């Protein structure tokens, strides 16, 4: 039985970030910055409430007689109770013989083209720990992209405006960045385990390192670009954020309406149609929040029973990173044009170059992960290098047909003239040969 380290890491980040947010909001109140105080509290307490709802929903506490647990969730102490329960189950597992076990069948990664199926006995304790790990993973994603990401953007924006980085604010920003990167890492692992549920997936440390570096460069660059742009064009940051957010929010719904599939009813039996709609809206809300800052490894598909698209779409991944790179470059260009006296002692061209290189580094580590470190790369129908090559070929194919057709038309137009010229030239050569022969014979 694996040690529940992911649960402990999620709890530590959750408690540390919440405590730092409360301390920093108190400092803003003492300094008289009421607006920064309330925004800091909002971005701290809203994800806390959503984390409690997700834990209650996954463990189905509403339908069970557990009033004390529900009360602790109302007091925002749900993750602490769940962590204590996890370690109680872990340290007491194996002491008492379990009345029954369930048998799961998993396939191993294919070796030499063959994949063996292995049966494994899963006891009640291990099943409960698996449920807790899954719940904390989803809670970490919610905490990261609905709380930590807006919080990091806000605190960095305050640092730019006040031209000062205090110790409390720097610690808080480091915690927020770690929370976002960890949430993105858990999102990647969740996507792998959902897509390849039939296989026994084991993630190696090199894969964790690649994901960590990939997400760190990507998220840090994205947050910095948004803050720089909003510091000089405060009004125009609103349409940029709204277009990004609502574009990703409505994209799964548009695909669902185009598929003309029936409304999903198998999410939770206790939920009504209205409750199912609310859950789906919250899911797409989280999906939009993730894609605002980084690539969402989990692609929402509402007409699928698991609500997840399990196919590997290299084309969508390529289009996302190309468009995001263009958007970041455009926002940096606008910042460079309209930068104010705040950035008087900042080397603007060097900063722009560093940010663009950082985003390219994120793409590089992403390519390394999918090409070499992905735990299920043997199951890919095509590698990421082949997929990207086909994507670029498809994108460049739009310009090629027009050129080829014009060249063939020109060849068709010029070919009769060339044949006539060749025929006439051959006639002149024959006539010259005949005259030469006659002159030679007459001289003889």
C-alpha positions, 0 to 999 in steps of 0.5 A: 500500500502506497504512502499517501504523500499526495494527500499530505502535500495537498493539505500542506499547500492548502493550509499554508496558502490560506494562512498566508492569505489571511496574514497578508489581508491583515497587513493590507488592512493595517496599511489602509488598502481596503481594496487589496484586502477584500480581493485577497480574502475573496481569492482565498475563501472562494476556492476554500468553499469550492474545495469543501463542496468537491470533497463532500460531493466525491465522498457522498457525505450528504446522503450519509449520516455524518453530521459532524463531518458536514459541520467541519466542512462548513467551518472550512476544516474539511481537508484537515478531517479528511487527512486525519482519516486517510492516515488513520486508515493507512496506519491501521490497514492490515491489523484486522482481516477484511471481510471481503476484497474486490478483484481488479484487472489491469494490463501491463504496458506492452513489451515486444508487442504483448500486454499481459493482464494481471489480477490484483486484490484490492481491500476496503482500506486500499479502496478508501485510500484511492478515493481519498487520493482522487478527491484531494487531487481534484481539490488541488486542481480547484485550489490551484486554478480558481484560487492560487492563479488569480491570487498570484496575478493580484499580488504580482500586480500590487508589487508592480504598482507599488514598486515594492516586494515585501517579505510576506508578499514574496512568500505568499507568491512563492506558495501560490506558484507552487500550488498552481504548478502542483495542481497542474501536475495533478491534472496531468496525472489525472488525465493519464490515469483516466485515459488509460484506466485499463493499464497499470500506470506508473509515473517515473521521477523523470516524468514528474520533473519534466511536468514540473519544469514545463508547468513552472515556465508556462504558468510563470510566463503567462502570469507575468505577461498578464500583469505587465499588460494590465499595468499599462492598459488596465481597461483592455485587460478585461476583454482579453480575460473575458474572451479567453475565459468564455471561449474555453467555457462555451467550447465544450458546450458547443461541441456537445450541441453539435453532437446532438447527444442526449443530456448526460444523466449518469453523473450522480443518481441523487442529482436532478436535472438542475443539479446535473446542469450545475455540476457540468457548469462548474466543471466547464468553469474549472476547465476554462480557468485552467486554460486561462493560464496553461494547457489543460491536459484533461479535455472535457467532453460532455457527451462522453460517460466519463466527461473526458475526451480520451483520444490524444489530439496533437492538432488541438495541442499544437493550435493551442500553443501556437495561438497562446505564443502569438497572444503572449507576444502581442500583449508584450508588444502592447506593453512595450509600446505603452509602458509607463515611467514605472519601468524606467529602470527596466530593460524592456527588450531584454525582459520581452526576450526572456519571457518569450524564451521562457515560454519556449522552454515550457514547450521544450519540456512538454515535448520532452515529456511526451516524447521520452517520459510519458508513462504510456508513450508505447500506447500512442498511435503516433509520437508527438514528433510525428503528430506535430509534423503532420499538424504543421504539414496540414497547416502549410497545405493551405498555401500549396494547392494554389501554387501548384495549380497556377504552375500547372496552368502555366505549363499547359499554356506554355507547352504548345508554344514550346512544341511549335518552336521545337518543330520550327527549329527542327525544320530549319535545321533539316533545310540547312542540312539539305542545302549544305548537302546540295552545295557539297555535291555541286562542288564535287 
